[in-house]
Amino acid sequence: MQKFTIRIENTGEHYACTDKRSVLEGMVALGRRGIPVGCRQGGCGVCKVQVLEGQYVRRVMSRAHISPEDEQNGCVLSCRIYPASDLRVSVIGAMKKNVCRPLASLPPPPTMNQPRQGDSSWQ
Ligand code: FES
């Protein structure tokens, strides 16, 4: 069993994934909320990614979601590809909307205490 690194280009995140796990399974193991996981068999199309770099083993996936042209551009269903090298992927479609949204668990950005007009420090 070999272990590879998958880098999600949109977020800069990366994770380890063995050649026995689909790229989607590895992504789910990241623990991010909202990663769309549908049929896990290449039929629903929610887990679309574009492989920008690297080698993978591809299993059967629905032509309703991945056309031959899509495939030539590296667009695949992440539940149906298994890494054969380190991969650089970009999430697209429904996957992008969920993976790239801000994390709800992050605290709100800090606010600055600004002096009010009339304070002696206001200049
Ligand atoms: S989860 Fe349904 S196509 Fe990947």
Backbone and ligand atoms as CSV (ligand in chain L), in Angstrom:
chain,resi,resn,atom,element,x,y,z
A,1,MET,N,N,0.847,-1.187,0.000
A,1,MET,CA,C,0.000,0.000,0.000
A,1,MET,C,C,0.889,1.246,0.000
A,2,GLN,N,N,0.602,2.153,-0.920
A,2,GLN,CA,C,1.378,3.388,-1.007
A,2,GLN,C,C,0.542,4.573,-0.530
A,3,LYS,N,N,1.226,5.543,0.014
A,3,LYS,CA,C,0.565,6.727,0.558
A,3,LYS,C,C,1.003,7.956,-0.238
A,4,PHE,N,N,0.028,8.773,-0.608
A,4,PHE,CA,C,0.336,9.964,-1.400
A,4,PHE,C,C,-0.269,11.198,-0.740
A,5,THR,N,N,0.191,12.348,-1.189
A,5,THR,CA,C,-0.341,13.612,-0.693
A,5,THR,C,C,-1.253,14.222,-1.750
A,6,ILE,N,N,-2.473,14.586,-1.301
A,6,ILE,CA,C,-3.427,15.251,-2.189
A,6,ILE,C,C,-3.510,16.701,-1.747
A,7,ARG,N,N,-3.261,17.603,-2.668
A,7,ARG,CA,C,-3.346,19.030,-2.349
A,7,ARG,C,C,-4.578,19.615,-3.027
A,8,ILE,N,N,-5.417,20.290,-2.210
A,8,ILE,CA,C,-6.596,20.967,-2.758
A,8,ILE,C,C,-6.177,22.390,-3.098
A,9,GLU,N,N,-6.072,22.669,-4.366
A,9,GLU,CA,C,-5.533,23.941,-4.830
A,9,GLU,C,C,-6.374,25.129,-4.352
A,10,ASN,N,N,-7.697,24.982,-4.291
A,10,ASN,CA,C,-8.587,26.098,-3.934
A,10,ASN,C,C,-8.366,26.592,-2.518
A,11,THR,N,N,-8.032,25.679,-1.603
A,11,THR,CA,C,-7.944,26.056,-0.194
A,11,THR,C,C,-6.517,25.969,0.347
A,12,GLY,N,N,-5.627,25.318,-0.378
A,12,GLY,CA,C,-4.264,25.137,0.107
A,12,GLY,C,C,-4.130,23.976,1.078
A,13,GLU,N,N,-5.238,23.302,1.359
A,13,GLU,CA,C,-5.189,22.155,2.273
A,13,GLU,C,C,-4.572,20.952,1.562
A,14,HIS,N,N,-4.024,20.053,2.369
A,14,HIS,CA,C,-3.525,18.809,1.791
A,14,HIS,C,C,-3.794,17.689,2.770
A,15,TYR,N,N,-3.845,16.498,2.258
A,15,TYR,CA,C,-4.083,15.345,3.106
A,15,TYR,C,C,-3.428,14.119,2.505
A,16,ALA,N,N,-3.228,13.121,3.371
A,16,ALA,CA,C,-2.632,11.870,2.923
A,16,ALA,C,C,-3.733,10.940,2.443
A,17,CYS,N,N,-3.432,10.193,1.402
A,17,CYS,CA,C,-4.411,9.250,0.862
A,17,CYS,C,C,-3.637,8.056,0.303
A,18,THR,N,N,-4.044,6.874,0.687
A,18,THR,CA,C,-3.370,5.679,0.166
A,18,THR,C,C,-3.958,5.341,-1.201
A,19,ASP,N,N,-3.270,4.466,-1.885
A,19,ASP,CA,C,-3.766,4.035,-3.198
A,19,ASP,C,C,-4.976,3.110,-3.076
A,20,LYS,N,N,-5.336,2.750,-1.856
A,20,LYS,CA,C,-6.519,1.902,-1.630
A,20,LYS,C,C,-7.765,2.721,-1.298
A,21,ARG,N,N,-7.586,4.017,-1.147
A,21,ARG,CA,C,-8.695,4.912,-0.803
A,21,ARG,C,C,-8.970,5.843,-1.963
A,22,SER,N,N,-10.256,6.137,-2.183
A,22,SER,CA,C,-10.559,7.119,-3.233
A,22,SER,C,C,-10.150,8.512,-2.739
A,23,VAL,N,N,-9.954,9.398,-3.673
A,23,VAL,CA,C,-9.599,10.777,-3.320
A,23,VAL,C,C,-10.707,11.391,-2.463
A,24,LEU,N,N,-11.968,11.040,-2.727
A,24,LEU,CA,C,-13.073,11.558,-1.914
A,24,LEU,C,C,-13.009,11.030,-0.480
A,25,GLU,N,N,-12.743,9.744,-0.316
A,25,GLU,CA,C,-12.645,9.174,1.041
A,25,GLU,C,C,-11.561,9.891,1.841
A,26,GLY,N,N,-10.436,10.154,1.192
A,26,GLY,CA,C,-9.354,10.869,1.869
A,26,GLY,C,C,-9.773,12.273,2.253
A,27,MET,N,N,-10.521,12.931,1.373
A,27,MET,CA,C,-10.980,14.299,1.624
A,27,MET,C,C,-11.954,14.323,2.804
A,28,VAL,N,N,-12.827,13.346,2.870
A,28,VAL,CA,C,-13.787,13.255,3.969
A,28,VAL,C,C,-13.051,13.082,5.292
A,29,ALA,N,N,-11.952,12.342,5.251
A,29,ALA,CA,C,-11.171,12.111,6.466
A,29,ALA,C,C,-10.542,13.397,6.996
A,30,LEU,N,N,-10.519,14.440,6.176
A,30,LEU,CA,C,-10.030,15.745,6.637
A,30,LEU,C,C,-10.900,16.289,7.766
A,31,GLY,N,N,-12.160,15.836,7.792
A,31,GLY,CA,C,-13.068,16.274,8.850
A,31,GLY,C,C,-13.768,17.576,8.571
A,32,ARG,N,N,-13.650,18.075,7.336
A,32,ARG,CA,C,-14.349,19.322,6.979
A,32,ARG,C,C,-15.827,19.059,6.881
A,33,ARG,N,N,-16.623,19.958,7.403
A,33,ARG,CA,C,-18.076,19.865,7.249
A,33,ARG,C,C,-18.448,20.249,5.833
A,34,GLY,N,N,-19.510,19.663,5.331
A,34,GLY,CA,C,-20.078,20.109,4.066
A,34,GLY,C,C,-19.479,19.497,2.827
A,35,ILE,N,N,-18.525,18.596,2.969
A,35,ILE,CA,C,-18.001,17.940,1.777
A,35,ILE,C,C,-19.107,17.039,1.244
A,36,PRO,N,N,-19.564,17.280,0.028
A,36,PRO,CA,C,-20.696,16.505,-0.481
A,36,PRO,C,C,-20.303,15.067,-0.769
A,37,VAL,N,N,-20.977,14.166,-0.113
A,37,VAL,CA,C,-20.743,12.745,-0.332
A,37,VAL,C,C,-22.084,12.152,-0.736
A,38,GLY,N,N,-22.150,11.708,-1.959
A,38,GLY,CA,C,-23.393,11.138,-2.455
A,38,GLY,C,C,-23.304,9.637,-2.546
A,39,CYS,N,N,-23.390,9.160,-3.762
A,39,CYS,CA,C,-23.490,7.719,-3.993
A,39,CYS,C,C,-22.174,6.976,-3.771
A,40,ARG,N,N,-21.052,7.651,-3.901
A,40,ARG,CA,C,-19.711,7.062,-3.815
A,40,ARG,C,C,-19.458,5.999,-4.880
A,41,GLN,N,N,-20.243,6.041,-5.947
A,41,GLN,CA,C,-20.070,5.034,-7.001
A,41,GLN,C,C,-20.026,5.655,-8.393
A,42,GLY,N,N,-19.762,6.957,-8.444
A,42,GLY,CA,C,-19.631,7.591,-9.750
A,42,GLY,C,C,-20.940,7.887,-10.448
A,43,GLY,N,N,-22.053,7.923,-9.724
A,43,GLY,CA,C,-23.341,8.087,-10.373
A,43,GLY,C,C,-24.035,9.416,-10.159
A,44,CYS,N,N,-23.754,10.114,-9.066
A,44,CYS,CA,C,-24.531,11.325,-8.761
A,44,CYS,C,C,-23.833,12.619,-9.177
A,45,GLY,N,N,-22.522,12.602,-9.289
A,45,GLY,CA,C,-21.788,13.749,-9.806
A,45,GLY,C,C,-21.459,14.845,-8.817
A,46,VAL,N,N,-21.741,14.669,-7.533
A,46,VAL,CA,C,-21.513,15.770,-6.580
A,46,VAL,C,C,-20.038,15.956,-6.205
A,47,CYS,N,N,-19.213,14.992,-6.516
A,47,CYS,CA,C,-17.830,15.024,-6.005
A,47,CYS,C,C,-16.816,15.361,-7.092
A,48,LYS,N,N,-17.230,16.175,-8.031
A,48,LYS,CA,C,-16.386,16.505,-9.185
A,48,LYS,C,C,-15.151,17.314,-8.806
A,49,VAL,N,N,-14.020,16.912,-9.327
A,49,VAL,CA,C,-12.775,17.661,-9.158
A,49,VAL,C,C,-12.041,17.696,-10.493
A,50,GLN,N,N,-11.088,18.594,-10.585
A,50,GLN,CA,C,-10.203,18.618,-11.744
A,50,GLN,C,C,-8.803,18.287,-11.248
A,51,VAL,N,N,-8.230,17.249,-11.798
A,51,VAL,CA,C,-6.859,16.892,-11.428
A,51,VAL,C,C,-5.920,17.762,-12.265
A,52,LEU,N,N,-5.150,18.581,-11.573
A,52,LEU,CA,C,-4.247,19.509,-12.260
A,52,LEU,C,C,-2.883,18.882,-12.482
A,53,GLU,N,N,-2.544,17.931,-11.616
A,53,GLU,CA,C,-1.220,17.324,-11.715
A,53,GLU,C,C,-1.235,15.994,-11.001
A,54,GLY,N,N,-0.605,15.000,-11.573
A,54,GLY,CA,C,-0.459,13.710,-10.915
A,54,GLY,C,C,-1.159,12.583,-11.653
A,55,GLN,N,N,-0.879,11.386,-11.198
A,55,GLN,CA,C,-1.408,10.179,-11.824
A,55,GLN,C,C,-2.436,9.535,-10.910
A,56,TYR,N,N,-3.418,8.903,-11.507
A,56,TYR,CA,C,-4.451,8.235,-10.716
A,56,TYR,C,C,-5.028,7.063,-11.492
A,57,VAL,N,N,-5.649,6.167,-10.746
A,57,VAL,CA,C,-6.365,5.053,-11.353
A,57,VAL,C,C,-7.830,5.440,-11.362
A,58,ARG,N,N,-8.448,5.287,-12.515
A,58,ARG,CA,C,-9.832,5.717,-12.684
A,58,ARG,C,C,-10.736,4.493,-12.748
A,59,ARG,N,N,-11.822,4.567,-12.024
A,59,ARG,CA,C,-12.839,3.513,-12.116
A,59,ARG,C,C,-14.048,4.057,-12.887
A,60,VAL,N,N,-15.025,3.225,-13.132
A,60,VAL,CA,C,-16.191,3.608,-13.939
A,60,VAL,C,C,-16.929,4.792,-13.308
A,61,MET,N,N,-17.281,5.778,-14.141
A,61,MET,CA,C,-18.074,6.921,-13.676
A,61,MET,C,C,-19.082,7.311,-14.749
A,62,SER,N,N,-20.162,7.915,-14.325
A,62,SER,CA,C,-21.279,8.223,-15.213
A,62,SER,C,C,-20.907,9.254,-16.266
A,63,ARG,N,N,-21.224,8.952,-17.519
A,63,ARG,CA,C,-21.023,9.917,-18.606
A,63,ARG,C,C,-22.017,11.076,-18.500
A,64,ALA,N,N,-23.059,10.911,-17.697
A,64,ALA,CA,C,-24.006,12.009,-17.492
A,64,ALA,C,C,-23.329,13.154,-16.740
A,65,HIS,N,N,-22.256,12.849,-16.014
A,65,HIS,CA,C,-21.575,13.880,-15.217
A,65,HIS,C,C,-20.176,14.198,-15.728
A,66,ILE,N,N,-19.557,13.239,-16.385
A,66,ILE,CA,C,-18.204,13.456,-16.913
A,66,ILE,C,C,-18.190,13.077,-18.394
A,67,SER,N,N,-18.094,14.100,-19.234
A,67,SER,CA,C,-18.053,13.856,-20.678
A,67,SER,C,C,-16.613,13.493,-21.065
A,68,PRO,N,N,-16.437,12.955,-22.267
A,68,PRO,CA,C,-15.060,12.687,-22.722
A,68,PRO,C,C,-14.207,13.962,-22.721
A,69,GLU,N,N,-14.829,15.107,-23.044
A,69,GLU,CA,C,-14.084,16.373,-23.037
A,69,GLU,C,C,-13.678,16.751,-21.611
A,70,ASP,N,N,-14.617,16.557,-20.663
A,70,ASP,CA,C,-14.295,16.818,-19.257
A,70,ASP,C,C,-13.064,16.007,-18.860
A,71,GLU,N,N,-13.133,14.747,-19.222
A,71,GLU,CA,C,-12.060,13.843,-18.823
A,71,GLU,C,C,-10.717,14.252,-19.429
A,72,GLN,N,N,-10.741,14.713,-20.681
A,72,GLN,CA,C,-9.499,15.169,-21.312
A,72,GLN,C,C,-8.916,16.362,-20.564
A,73,ASN,N,N,-9.794,17.137,-19.899
A,73,ASN,CA,C,-9.338,18.295,-19.122
A,73,ASN,C,C,-9.043,17.940,-17.676
A,74,GLY,N,N,-9.071,16.659,-17.351
A,74,GLY,CA,C,-8.731,16.221,-15.996
A,74,GLY,C,C,-9.906,16.235,-15.041
A,75,CYS,N,N,-11.112,16.513,-15.542
A,75,CYS,CA,C,-12.283,16.544,-14.659
A,75,CYS,C,C,-12.769,15.114,-14.423
A,76,VAL,N,N,-12.899,14.748,-13.172
A,76,VAL,CA,C,-13.276,13.383,-12.795
A,76,VAL,C,C,-14.124,13.434,-11.531
A,77,LEU,N,N,-14.672,12.290,-11.165
A,77,LEU,CA,C,-15.415,12.182,-9.911
A,77,LEU,C,C,-14.459,11.636,-8.854
A,78,SER,N,N,-14.296,12.385,-7.785
A,78,SER,CA,C,-13.259,12.023,-6.807
A,78,SER,C,C,-13.542,10.715,-6.085
A,79,CYS,N,N,-14.805,10.264,-6.090
A,79,CYS,CA,C,-15.110,8.975,-5.458
A,79,CYS,C,C,-14.644,7.807,-6.311
A,80,ARG,N,N,-14.253,8.113,-7.580
A,80,ARG,CA,C,-13.886,7.035,-8.498
A,80,ARG,C,C,-12.439,7.084,-8.943
A,81,ILE,N,N,-11.640,7.912,-8.287
A,81,ILE,CA,C,-10.211,7.912,-8.627
A,81,ILE,C,C,-9.384,7.600,-7.392
A,82,TYR,N,N,-8.305,6.871,-7.629
A,82,TYR,CA,C,-7.402,6.427,-6.575
A,82,TYR,C,C,-6.006,6.935,-6.934
A,83,PRO,N,N,-5.333,7.578,-6.005
A,83,PRO,CA,C,-4.047,8.171,-6.364
A,83,PRO,C,C,-2.983,7.119,-6.711
A,84,ALA,N,N,-2.178,7.448,-7.715
A,84,ALA,CA,C,-1.023,6.628,-8.071
A,84,ALA,C,C,0.250,7.468,-7.962
A,85,SER,N,N,0.079,8.716,-7.522
A,85,SER,CA,C,1.189,9.631,-7.248
A,85,SER,C,C,0.594,10.752,-6.394
A,86,ASP,N,N,1.412,11.681,-5.958
A,86,ASP,CA,C,0.861,12.871,-5.310
A,86,ASP,C,C,-0.031,13.566,-6.342
A,87,LEU,N,N,-1.119,14.170,-5.860
A,87,LEU,CA,C,-2.047,14.841,-6.772
A,87,LEU,C,C,-2.255,16.283,-6.359
A,88,ARG,N,N,-2.482,17.113,-7.351
A,88,ARG,CA,C,-2.908,18.488,-7.121
A,88,ARG,C,C,-4.266,18.591,-7.783
A,89,VAL,N,N,-5.325,18.884,-6.975
A,89,VAL,CA,C,-6.678,18.921,-7.520
A,89,VAL,C,C,-7.333,20.272,-7.237
A,90,SER,N,N,-8.309,20.577,-8.074
A,90,SER,CA,C,-9.125,21.765,-7.861
A,90,SER,C,C,-10.558,21.273,-7.729
A,91,VAL,N,N,-11.257,21.689,-6.680
A,91,VAL,CA,C,-12.647,21.275,-6.526
A,91,VAL,C,C,-13.512,22.164,-7.411
A,92,ILE,N,N,-14.523,21.559,-8.030
A,92,ILE,CA,C,-15.388,22.291,-8.958
A,92,ILE,C,C,-16.841,21.904,-8.712
A,93,GLY,N,N,-17.773,22.631,-9.304
A,93,GLY,CA,C,-19.195,22.304,-9.185
A,93,GLY,C,C,-19.679,22.387,-7.748
A,94,ALA,N,N,-20.544,21.440,-7.366
A,94,ALA,CA,C,-21.120,21.411,-6.016
A,94,ALA,C,C,-20.038,21.281,-4.961
A,95,MET,N,N,-19.001,20.588,-5.296
A,95,MET,CA,C,-17.886,20.383,-4.374
A,95,MET,C,C,-17.230,21.719,-4.018
A,96,LYS,N,N,-17.053,22.576,-4.999
A,96,LYS,CA,C,-16.388,23.856,-4.765
A,96,LYS,C,C,-17.188,24.713,-3.796
A,97,LYS,N,N,-18.498,24.756,-3.995
A,97,LYS,CA,C,-19.361,25.580,-3.145
A,97,LYS,C,C,-19.203,25.194,-1.671
A,98,ASN,N,N,-19.067,23.922,-1.408
A,98,ASN,CA,C,-19.001,23.454,-0.026
A,98,ASN,C,C,-17.598,23.446,0.556
A,99,VAL,N,N,-16.643,23.029,-0.224
A,99,VAL,CA,C,-15.280,22.935,0.302
A,99,VAL,C,C,-14.679,24.314,0.497
A,100,CYS,N,N,-15.036,25.251,-0.352
A,100,CYS,CA,C,-14.406,26.570,-0.305
A,100,CYS,C,C,-15.147,27.587,0.548
A,101,ARG,N,N,-16.264,27.195,1.160
A,101,ARG,CA,C,-16.964,28.175,1.993
A,101,ARG,C,C,-16.177,28.370,3.296
A,102,PRO,N,N,-16.344,29.530,3.925
A,102,PRO,CA,C,-15.617,29.785,5.167
A,102,PRO,C,C,-16.022,28.781,6.243
A,103,LEU,N,N,-15.090,28.403,7.073
A,103,LEU,CA,C,-15.385,27.459,8.141
A,103,LEU,C,C,-16.251,28.129,9.200
A,104,ALA,N,N,-17.382,27.493,9.526
A,104,ALA,CA,C,-18.302,28.047,10.515
A,104,ALA,C,C,-17.674,28.060,11.902
A,105,SER,N,N,-16.701,27.184,12.116
A,105,SER,CA,C,-16.119,27.092,13.447
A,105,SER,C,C,-15.094,28.188,13.725
A,106,LEU,N,N,-14.740,28.944,12.702
A,106,LEU,CA,C,-13.760,30.000,12.935
A,106,LEU,C,C,-14.397,31.152,13.697
A,107,PRO,N,N,-13.678,31.746,14.655
A,107,PRO,CA,C,-14.239,32.896,15.353
A,107,PRO,C,C,-14.338,34.075,14.395
A,108,PRO,N,N,-15.240,35.018,14.697
A,108,PRO,CA,C,-15.340,36.196,13.820
A,108,PRO,C,C,-14.037,36.983,13.859
A,109,PRO,N,N,-13.764,37.720,12.804
A,109,PRO,CA,C,-12.515,38.482,12.791
A,109,PRO,C,C,-12.501,39.503,13.925
A,110,PRO,N,N,-11.322,39.775,14.473
A,110,PRO,CA,C,-11.249,40.742,15.574
A,110,PRO,C,C,-11.650,42.130,15.106
A,111,THR,N,N,-12.279,42.875,16.015
A,111,THR,CA,C,-12.635,44.252,15.680
A,111,THR,C,C,-11.620,45.167,16.344
A,112,MET,N,N,-11.388,46.265,15.721
A,112,MET,CA,C,-10.422,47.209,16.285
A,112,MET,C,C,-11.169,48.211,17.146
A,113,ASN,N,N,-10.585,48.539,18.249
A,113,ASN,CA,C,-11.157,49.592,19.083
A,113,ASN,C,C,-10.733,50.925,18.485
A,114,GLN,N,N,-11.685,51.583,17.877
A,114,GLN,CA,C,-11.357,52.855,17.262
A,114,GLN,C,C,-11.793,53.969,18.198
A,115,PRO,N,N,-10.983,54.966,18.335
A,115,PRO,CA,C,-11.366,56.091,19.182
A,115,PRO,C,C,-12.563,56.821,18.583
A,116,ARG,N,N,-13.435,57.295,19.443
A,116,ARG,CA,C,-14.577,58.073,18.961
A,116,ARG,C,C,-14.138,59.500,18.707
A,117,GLN,N,N,-14.832,60.132,17.788
A,117,GLN,CA,C,-14.514,61.519,17.485
A,117,GLN,C,C,-14.721,62.329,18.758
A,118,GLY,N,N,-13.796,63.172,19.079
A,118,GLY,CA,C,-13.883,63.965,20.292
A,118,GLY,C,C,-12.952,63.438,21.377
A,119,ASP,N,N,-12.572,62.187,21.291
A,119,ASP,CA,C,-11.579,61.658,22.245
A,119,ASP,C,C,-10.272,62.389,22.025
A,120,SER,N,N,-9.502,62.511,23.070
A,120,SER,CA,C,-8.224,63.221,22.935
A,120,SER,C,C,-7.258,62.516,21.990
A,121,SER,N,N,-7.478,61.209,21.817
A,121,SER,CA,C,-6.551,60.487,20.941
A,121,SER,C,C,-6.972,60.577,19.463
A,122,TRP,N,N,-8.123,61.190,19.207
A,122,TRP,CA,C,-8.609,61.292,17.836
A,122,TRP,C,C,-7.897,62.427,17.137
A,123,GLN,N,N,-7.211,62.167,16.057
A,123,GLN,CA,C,-6.491,63.238,15.365
A,123,GLN,C,C,-6.725,63.183,13.901
L,1,FES,S1,S,-20.295,10.611,-4.616
L,1,FES,FE1,FE,-21.692,10.271,-6.271
L,1,FES,S2,S,-20.431,10.511,-8.001
L,1,FES,FE2,FE,-19.044,10.659,-6.348
